[in-house]
Every structure is written in C-alpha cells, then in structure tokens.
Amino acid sequence: MSGSIIGGNTIIGEGSYLGLNSSVKQNLVVGSKNIIGMNVSIEENTPENAVYTHKGTQKRNLSYDDVTKRFLL
C-alpha cells in the first residue's frame, strides 16, 4: 500500500492489493482479493475478487484469480 491514501473507518479485505497513488474514500469496504490499480480512486464498496484500473476507475471484466494465473504464475 505504498503511497496509497485510505480514509478512516475503511476495511481492506484479505489478499487485496492497492497500487501506487491509489485512494479509498472513508467508510468503505474493499472486498477480499481485489486488485486496485495505480492512481485508482475507490468511491464505493467493492465486491470480492474484482480488478479496478485507472480508465475512469473502471471495474474490469477480470477477477483476482484470472490476473494471478496470467501474470504471477
């Protein structure tokens, strides 16, 4: 979570990653196994197993498991 800004009373789910310069508004829940990309601003609760990128803070049609299989194995 280097360089990330996280508002108060925010819950970050287990196994979630926050990219550089990302931010999460106060009083939100980021679901488990989320990937929040660089420069993304989260302004509403996120479901589990989701991927967000900076193209207008868009939820991508990828899951955490898809990304880890493609890029981390």
Contact map, one row per residue, 1 for C-alpha under 8 A:
1111000000000000111100000000000000000000000000000000000000000000000000000
1111000000000000001110000000000000000000000000000000000000000000000000000
1111100000000000000111000000000000000000000000000000000000000000000000000
1111110000000000011111100000000000000000000000000000000000000000000000000
0011111000000000000011110000000000000000000000000000000000000000000000000
0001111101000000000000111100000000000000000000000000000000000000000000000
0000111111000000000000111110000000000000000000000000000000000000000000000
0000011111000000000000001110000000000000000000000000000000000000000000000
0000001111100000000000000111000000000000000000000000000000000000000000000
0000011111110000000000011111110000000000000000000000000000000000000000000
0000000011111000000000000011110000000000000000000000000000000000000000000
0000000001111101000000000000111100000000000000000000000000000000000000000
0000000000111111000000000000111111000000000000000000000000000000000000000
0000000000011111000000000000001110000000000000000000000000000000000000000
0000000000001111100000000000000111000000000000000000000000000000000000000
0000000000011111110000000000011111110000000000000000000000000000000000000
1000000000000011111000000000000011110000000000000000000000000000000000000
1001000000000001111101000000000000111100000000000000000000000000000000000
1101000000000000111111000000000000111111000000000000000000000000000000000
1111000000000000011111000000000000001110000000000000000000000000000000000
0111100000000000001111100000000000000111000000000000000000000000000000000
0011100000000000011111110000000000011111110000000000000000000000000000000
0001111000000000000011111000000000000011110000000000000000000000000000000
0000111001000000000001111101000000000000111000000000000000000000000000000
0000011101000000000000111111000000000000111100000000000000000000000000000
0000011111000000000000011111000000000000000000000000000000000000000000000
0000001111100000000000001111100000000000000000000000000000000000000000000
0000000011100000000000011111110000000000001110000000000000000000000000000
0000000001111000000000000011111000000000000111000000000000000000000000000
0000000001111001000000000001111101000000000011110000000000000000000000000
0000000000011101000000000000111111000000000011111100000000000000000000000
0000000000011111000000000000011111000000000000111000000000000000000000000
0000000000001111100000000000001111100000000000011100000000000001000000000
0000000000001011100000000000011111110000000000011111000000000001000000000
0000000000000001111000000000000011111000000000001111000000000001000000000
0000000000000001111001000000000001111101000000000011100000000000000000000
0000000000000000011101000000000000111111000000000011110000000000000000000
0000000000000000011111000000000000011111000000000000110000000000000000000
0000000000000000001111100000000000001111100000000000010000000000000000000
0000000000000000001011100000000000011111110000000001110010000000000000000
0000000000000000000001111000000000000011111000000000000010000000000000000
0000000000000000000001111000000000000001111110000000000010000000000000000
0000000000000000000000011001000000000000111110000000000000000000000000000
0000000000000000000000001001100000000000011111000000000000000000000000000
0000000000000000000000000001111000000000011111100000000000000000000000000
0000000000000000000000000000111000000000000111110100000000000000000000000
0000000000000000000000000000011100000000000011111100000000000000000000000
0000000000000000000000000000011111000000000001111100000000000000000000000
0000000000000000000000000000001111100000000000111110000000000011100000000
0000000000000000000000000000001011100000000001111111000000110111000000000
0000000000000000000000000000000001111000000000001111100000111111000000000
0000000000000000000000000000000001111001000000000111110011110000000000000
0000000000000000000000000000000000011101000000000011111111110000000000000
0000000000000000000000000000000000001111000000000001111111000000000000000
0000000000000000000000000000000000000000000000000000111111000000000000000
0000000000000000000000000000000000000000000000000000111111000000000000000
0000000000000000000000000000000000000001110000000001111111100000000000000
0000000000000000000000000000000000000000000000000001111111110000000000000
0000000000000000000000000000000000000000000000000111100011111000000000000
0000000000000000000000000000000000000000000000000111100001111110000000000
0000000000000000000000000000000000000000000000000010000000111110000000000
0000000000000000000000000000000000000000000000000110000000011111011000000
0000000000000000000000000000000000000000000000001110000000011111111000000
0000000000000000000000000000000011100000000000001110000000000111111100000
0000000000000000000000000000000000000000000000001000000000000011111110000
0000000000000000000000000000000000000000000000000000000000000111111111000
0000000000000000000000000000000000000000000000000000000000000111111111110
0000000000000000000000000000000000000000000000000000000000000001111111111
0000000000000000000000000000000000000000000000000000000000000000111111111
0000000000000000000000000000000000000000000000000000000000000000011111111
0000000000000000000000000000000000000000000000000000000000000000001111111
0000000000000000000000000000000000000000000000000000000000000000001111111
0000000000000000000000000000000000000000000000000000000000000000000111111
